[in-house]
Amino acid sequence: MAKRKIVWSNKAIKRLYGILEFYDQRNKSKTYFKKLQQLLQRQVKVLLKFPEIGLKTTEETTRGLIIEDYIIYYQITEDKIIIHTIWDCRQNPDNLTIQK
């Protein structure tokens, strides 16, 4: 089996940068920004070794990896792990859409 790779959807990248930018602006410092970015990167790498670690969701092919106040929603395929979105759990859940 070929080694899987992580693929971030455009939506996931947009949400990630939105979250990081929020903390950069709010805190007027890159300290938390960098800490959060490193935490997320480390946890996403764990998915490469243990892709089924995330919780099953109501979407049959989608799982959710909880990382502190965030959930990364992803899908496992034969050769990649597709990250569909990242969600800050402190937001209104009615606004959550996982795919596309």
Secondary structure, 3 states (H helix, E strand, C coil): CCCCEEEECHHHHHHHHHHHHHHHHHHCCCHHHHHHHHHHHHHHHHHHHCHHHCEECCCCCEEEEEECCEEEEEEECCCEEEEEEEEECCCCHHHCCCCC
